[in-house]
């Protein structure tokens, strides 16, 4: 087994666990995602009250998606040619970044 295959398998195991852990931490400490339906002032007050631990949790949640994008599939058959922009757009849409999946 090559190093790249092993790294890919580890990411397939680690990324979903990390997502669930971070989502659970946000749900317990910040009432995420239900808090997003509250008025902006209330959300910002709760965020400020959360302190540095909440900020670090949000950073981890955001950075998780960057790692997820970077860990996306890189191998494409020779007959399947995509431009970089289209490939990146496909990754963004599959990760829900485009916002159209709501």
C-alpha positions in Angstrom: 0.0 0.0 0.0 1.5 3.3 -1.0 1.7 6.3 1.3 -0.9 8.3 -0.7 -3.4 5.5 -0.4 -2.8 5.1 3.3 -3.1 8.9 3.8 -6.4 8.9 1.7 -7.8 6.1 3.9 -6.9 7.9 7.1 -8.6 11.0 5.8 -11.7 9.0 4.9 -11.8 7.9 8.5 -10.7 11.1 10.3 -12.7 13.8 8.4 -16.2 12.5 9.1 -15.3 11.9 12.8 -13.8 15.4 13.0 -16.9 17.0 11.4 -19.3 15.2 13.8 -17.1 16.1 16.8 -17.0 19.8 15.9 -20.7 19.9 15.0 -21.5 18.4 18.4 -19.3 20.8 20.2 -21.0 23.7 18.4 -24.4 22.3 19.1 -23.7 21.9 22.9 -21.9 25.2 23.5 -23.7 27.5 21.0 -27.0 25.8 20.2 -25.9 25.5 16.5 -27.7 25.6 14.0 -30.8 26.7 15.8 -29.1 29.9 17.1 -28.9 31.1 13.5 -32.7 31.6 13.5 -32.4 34.1 16.3 -32.0 37.9 15.9 -28.5 39.0 15.1 -27.9 40.8 18.4 -28.7 37.7 20.3 -26.4 35.6 18.2 -23.5 38.0 18.6 -24.1 38.2 22.4 -24.0 34.4 22.7 -20.9 34.3 20.5 -19.1 36.9 22.6 -20.1 35.0 25.7 -18.6 31.8 24.3 -15.0 33.2 24.5 -11.9 31.8 22.9 -13.1 28.2 23.1 -16.1 28.9 20.9 -13.9 30.9 18.4 -11.5 28.0 18.2 -14.3 25.5 17.6 -15.6 27.7 14.8 -12.2 27.9 13.3 -11.8 24.2 13.4 -15.2 23.8 11.8 -14.2 26.2 9.0 -10.8 24.7 8.5 -12.3 21.2 8.3 -13.9 22.1 5.0 -10.6 23.4 3.6 -9.0 20.1 4.4 -12.0 18.3 3.0 -11.6 20.2 -0.3 -7.9 19.5 -0.4 -8.4 15.8 0.2 -10.9 15.5 -2.7 -10.3 13.0 -5.5 -7.3 13.9 -7.7 -7.2 11.0 -10.1 -9.2 11.4 -13.3 -9.1 9.0 -16.2 -7.3 10.4 -19.3 -10.5 10.7 -21.3 -12.1 12.9 -18.6 -10.5 16.3 -18.9 -11.7 19.2 -16.8 -10.3 22.6 -16.5 -9.1 23.6 -13.0 -11.9 26.1 -12.5 -14.6 23.6 -13.4 -13.0 21.0 -11.1 -12.8 23.4 -8.2 -16.4 24.4 -8.8 -17.4 20.8 -8.7 -15.6 20.4 -5.4 -17.2 23.5 -4.0 -20.6 22.4 -4.9 -20.1 18.9 -3.5 -19.0 20.5 -0.2 -22.0 22.7 -0.1 -20.0 25.9 -0.3 -21.9 27.4 -3.2 -25.0 27.8 -1.0 -27.4 26.4 -3.7 -28.0 23.2 -1.8 -30.1 24.8 1.0 
